[in-house]
Amino acid sequence: MALLAAASGQLPVAEYAPLKIKSSVVGYGLAKKEQVQFMVARLLGLAEVPEPADAADALAIAICHIHTAQTLSLQGGGR
C-alpha cells in the first residue's frame, strides 16, 4: 500500500538492501541488530538505543537514504 500511495502521488521511492543499510550505518554489512541500534543512537545523539529494534531499523534506513543522497549530490547524480 505504501508503494501504491507513493506511485499515486508521483513520489520517488528508494529501496536499499539490508547489507547496504548496515554498511552505511555501522560500516559492516553483516552487523547485528544490537550494533545497528547502538550506532543509530550514537549518530542521532540519543540517550538510549531505539526500542523496539524495528524503530532502529526505520531510523537506519533514513540514515542510509540521507548518506546515499548526499553522495549522489556530491557526485553530480542527484539532479
FIGUFI-691776 format. One record per residue (C-alpha): residue number from 1; chain; x, y, z. Coordinates in nm, 3 decimals, decimal comma. Layout:
N
<r NUM; A; <X; Y; Z>> ...
//
This chain:
79
<r 1; A; <0,000; 0,000; 0,000>> <r 2; A; <0,283; 0,238; 0,078>> <r 3; A; <0,433; 0,187; -0,268>> <r 4; A; <0,093; 0,234; -0,432>> <r 5; A; <0,035; 0,555; -0,236>> <r 6; A; <0,377; 0,687; -0,338>> <r 7; A; <0,316; 0,599; -0,703>> <r 8; A; <-0,028; 0,760; -0,693>> <r 9; A; <0,126; 1,078; -0,557>> <r 10; A; <0,410; 1,059; -0,809>> <r 11; A; <0,660; 1,049; -0,523>> <r 12; A; <1,005; 0,897; -0,570>> <r 13; A; <1,070; 0,564; -0,397>> <r 14; A; <1,411; 0,434; -0,291>> <r 15; A; <1,499; 0,079; -0,193>> <r 16; A; <1,809; -0,038; -0,008>> <r 17; A; <1,934; -0,389; 0,063>> <r 18; A; <1,988; -0,476; 0,430>> <r 19; A; <2,364; -0,509; 0,367>> <r 20; A; <2,373; -0,154; 0,223>> <r 21; A; <2,181; -0,013; 0,520>> <r 22; A; <2,400; -0,184; 0,778>> <r 23; A; <2,716; -0,086; 0,592>> <r 24; A; <2,602; 0,275; 0,574>> <r 25; A; <2,520; 0,295; 0,946>> <r 26; A; <2,765; 0,056; 1,112>> <r 27; A; <3,035; 0,022; 0,848>> <r 28; A; <2,983; -0,354; 0,829>> <r 29; A; <2,712; -0,514; 0,618>> <r 30; A; <2,674; -0,818; 0,843>> <r 31; A; <2,627; -0,617; 1,163>> <r 32; A; <2,384; -0,749; 1,425>> <r 33; A; <2,066; -0,568; 1,525>> <r 34; A; <2,225; -0,457; 1,853>> <r 35; A; <2,511; -0,294; 1,662>> <r 36; A; <2,267; -0,111; 1,437>> <r 37; A; <2,068; 0,008; 1,738>> <r 38; A; <2,386; 0,130; 1,909>> <r 39; A; <2,513; 0,320; 1,605>> <r 40; A; <2,174; 0,476; 1,531>> <r 41; A; <2,169; 0,608; 1,887>> <r 42; A; <2,526; 0,742; 1,851>> <r 43; A; <2,467; 0,904; 1,512>> <r 44; A; <2,146; 1,071; 1,627>> <r 45; A; <2,274; 1,168; 1,971>> <r 46; A; <2,010; 0,964; 2,152>> <r 47; A; <2,050; 0,889; 2,523>> <r 48; A; <1,928; 0,531; 2,473>> <r 49; A; <1,910; 0,286; 2,185>> <r 50; A; <1,581; 0,300; 1,995>> <r 51; A; <1,330; 0,036; 2,102>> <r 52; A; <1,184; -0,177; 1,958>> <r 53; A; <1,454; -0,288; 1,713>> <r 54; A; <1,216; -0,210; 1,426>> <r 55; A; <1,230; 0,159; 1,523>> <r 56; A; <1,610; 0,148; 1,497>> <r 57; A; <1,575; -0,025; 1,159>> <r 58; A; <1,350; 0,254; 1,031>> <r 59; A; <1,594; 0,518; 1,152>> <r 60; A; <1,884; 0,324; 0,996>> <r 61; A; <1,702; 0,326; 0,661>> <r 62; A; <1,657; 0,703; 0,689>> <r 63; A; <2,027; 0,749; 0,773>> <r 64; A; <2,125; 0,531; 0,477>> <r 65; A; <1,898; 0,732; 0,247>> <r 66; A; <2,050; 1,060; 0,363>> <r 67; A; <2,404; 0,929; 0,316>> <r 68; A; <2,318; 0,797; -0,030>> <r 69; A; <2,150; 1,123; -0,134>> <r 70; A; <2,449; 1,326; -0,012>> <r 71; A; <2,691; 1,102; -0,201>> <r 72; A; <2,488; 1,125; -0,522>> <r 73; A; <2,464; 1,501; -0,485>> <r 74; A; <2,840; 1,535; -0,441>> <r 75; A; <2,894; 1,318; -0,749>> <r 76; A; <2,651; 1,528; -0,951>> <r 77; A; <2,400; 1,245; -0,988>> <r 78; A; <2,134; 1,384; -0,760>> <r 79; A; <1,991; 1,620; -1,019>> 
//
